């Protein structure tokens, strides 16, 4: 008898592509149109969305409003036992960016000292706007809170995360 494969939702390519589209769609630019998202910041934002208890702690330490978490989010395995590996998995992000780019969804501008800065094509904006369901609704809610810190530098976000992890 064969056992059914166990699929880890956090590793699902389509789910992560949708998450990436939402992050870039809502957090990639200032109100004046300056691009904000490079690889490091995308990794941080994806990590915070997948770890809502850390998202709340980061926002509170920066003095910003934070979402109310459900009991499931507070007492999940990922909240209790934090895995830092995804925060530094640049190869995984590169593969995800290449996949989304191959679909014609990604625009990239190179900025010396910061690397590639990302935004979405018009087609990708339409796709991101059509992502529906409870999960994507919750992600959009988290993103509205992340909007208040999208202008923070990567180094300040990393320093804050280091402080939190050392506790």
N, C-alpha and C positions, 0 to 999 in steps of 0.2 A: 504494500500500500504506500502510495506516495503522499507525502505531506504537502500541504499548501504552502506556497512561498509567503514569507512574512515581508511585507513591504513597509518600510519606514516612511511615513508621510513627509518628514522633513527632507528626505532624499529624492522625492518625486520631481522629475525634471519639469513637468508642466506646471505643477504647483509653484515651484521656485521661479519659473519664467513669469508666471502671473504676478508673483510677489515683486519681482524685479521691475516689471512694467509699472506697477502701482507706485513703487518707491520713486522711480525716475519721473513718472508722470507728475507726481505731486511735490517732489522735493528737489528737483534738478535745477530750478532757477529762482533767483530773487525776483521781487516785483519789477525790478528794472531789467530783468532778462539776463543777468550774469549767471553763468553756469557754476554750479556748486558741487556736483557729485563726481568724485573720482573713485577709483577702485577701493581705496581704504575706507572712505566714507560710506560707500554702498555696503561693504562688509559689516561695518559697525551698525548701520541702520537695519540691515537684514537680521543681524544677531539680536538687536534689541527687540525687534518685532517678534522674533521666535522665542524670546525670553522676556515676557512682559513684566515679571517681577523686577528684573534689572532695568527695564525701561522706566518703570515707576521710580526706582531709586535714583537713576540718573536725572530724571526730570525734577525730582524733589530736591536733590543736592544743588541743582542749578536754579532753584527757586521758581520753577515753572509748574503750571497745573499738570496733573497726572491723571490717567484714566483710573476708574474704579475696576478692580479685578474681581473676577468670579472666584468662587472657592476652588474650582478646578484649576484655574490659572495660578492661584497662590500655592496650592499644595501639589502641583504636578512634579514629576520626577525631575524635569529640567529646571524647575525653580529651586528644588531642594539640593540637587547635585549638579552644579553648573559645569558644563563641558566647554572649555575654552578653544578647542580645536577649530570649530567653524569660524571663529573670529580671525584666524590666521590662515585659512585655506584659500590662498590666492589662486591655486590651480583650479579649484572647483569654480570659483567666480569667473575666472578667465574662460573656462568651458561654457558656462552659462551665458556670459556676454557674447561669446562667439556664436552660440546657438541663436540667441535673440537677434544678433546682427545678421545672421544668414537668412533670417526671415524678412529682412529689410526694415526692422523695427527700431534700429539704433542709429543715432547720429553721435559722432565723437569729434571733439576738437582737442588738439594737443596744446597744453599750456606748460611752458618750461617751469620746472620746479614742482609742479603738481601732477603732471602726467595727463592722461586722457580725461576729459570732462564730458559727461554724457547727457544726452537729451533724446527724446523719442521722435520718430517720424510721425506724420499726420495719421497714417494708417495705424500705428501702434497706439496713439492716443485714443482712437476709436475702439481698439481692442481692449485697452485698459478700462475705458469707461463702461464696457459691456461685461466685465468680469463680475459675476453675481454669485450670491450664496452667503451663508452665514460667516464662513471663514473670511471671505474677501471684504465683507461688511465690517468685521472686527478689525481687519488689517487697515482699512480706511480710517477707522476711528483712531487706531494707534498713530497712523500717519498724521492726522490732524494735530496730535500732541507733539510729534517729532518736528512739525513745521516750526515750532518755536525755537528749536535748537539747530535747524539746518544750516545756519550761518556760523556755528561754532567750528573752530579749526579741528582738523584731525588730531593734532597733538594735544589739544585741550580735552577732547573726548577720550583719547587714549589714556591720558593722565588721570582723568576721572574714573575710568573703568579700572585702571590699576589700583587706585585707592579703594574702590569697592571690593575688588577681588582679594585684597590683602586683609580685609576685615576678618 
